[in-house]
Amino acid sequence: MEIKIPSPGESITQVVIAAWLVKNNELVVKDAEIAEVESDKATMALYAPVTGRITLLVDEGSTVNVGDVVATMEVGSEIPETITADIPVKPQPATVLPEQKHIHISPLAKKIIAENKIDTGKFQNIPSGQRITKKDVLSPVKENKLEEPGRETERKKMSPLRLKIAERLVSVKNETAMLTTFNEVNMKKIAEFKTLYGQRFIEKFGAVPGYTAIFAKAAALALQGFQAVNARIDGEEIVYHKYVDINIAVSSPKGLITPLVRNADKLNVRDIDVQIKDFAARAAANRITLDDLAAGTFTITNGGIFGSMMSTPIINPPQTAILGMHKVTDRAMVVNGVIEILPMMYIALSYDHRLIDGKESVGFVVKMKEILEDPIEKLFGGESNLTELLR
């Protein structure tokens, strides 16, 4: 049986075999992950269509066309049904940590560990629940070493996703009149919300809404009063959207990607939070789909999770604006004429000045500030509605 490269999407004609997760001539079971395949938009898994012995026809790193045959599966009498249950779905030797089985290891990381006989003892102190990826296990595997000790270098081909990101970033700088406006948000009320209602959210839903979900809902509300910030330019026309679809920037092993929360204006903070956390988990495992990466009307990126105090985010085309969140830090702020030490976050809106004027950009950021500094009333509709949600 032939294994062909499926179409990841209408605009994609070529992909790269990022890694084979099985060996040539190995027995694999139906639905086992056999390869990771990269396009210029996402990474997807290739699965065994049947149980059988696999023959690999292309090398890792090869660029192939959609529809190409990259492997074959031989199904015969040598694989009785009674023993297929004993064939591992994924390689197991040398991949299970002796004392911390709750640590997750990606299929590609497992493959590298097994092939290079890496000592898994080095991962003993990794925090519970953390995922070990290719990047974590590659450090002991040195390639292209120079003769002089201590001055090694390593060359790697840029992935299709990284190349596409580079291309888009350059085009944004060249094709838009991008400006950025900043403001500061007093995060005291949001901190109080988490303190007062956090345990009840955990008891009912298992988690407290994160900052990104709170900001996404605030943006969805603010955008309703600033149509240009939620619009795009199409040739000589302006396309105004009557809905709010928000792309959320998340990190993946292949680079920054922006999965989509559809109809954010119609969702509550809890619903948005569930989607964002699901995106983050699947992005870490390279399992974001092309449907997840559809173009929205606005984007939010949170540099604060990496410690950023202030930055200028780059617009995600064809959108005309992006909101940058940053680290919450105790700062001196003036409230009603009194200087107080309060948790503060700088927010930044980068926008295309061809469509959005300064009045609209500043007005949108000020509206965001107003909503975020009164979250119970403006995000949840008051204490009674919040209590009803948590009942």
ABEGO torsion letter per residue (X at the ends): XBBBBBBAEAABABBBBABBABBBGBBBBBGBBABBBBBAABBBBBBBABBEBBBBABBBGBBBBBGBBABBBBBBAABBAAAAAABBABBABGABBAABAABBBBAAAAAAAAAAGBBAAAAAABBBGBBBBAAAAAAABBBGBBABBGABBBBBBBBAAAAAAAAAAAAAAAABBBBBBBBBBBAAAAAAAAAAAAAAAAAAAGBBBBAAAAAAAAAAAAAAABAAAABBBBEABBBBBABBBBBBBBBBAAEBBBBBBBGAAABBAAAAAAAAAAAAAAAAAGABBAAAABBBABBBBBAAAAGBABBBBBBBOABABBBBBBBBBBBBBBBGGBBBBBBBBBBBBBBBAAABBAAAAAAAAAAAAAAAABAAAAAAGEAAAAAAAAX
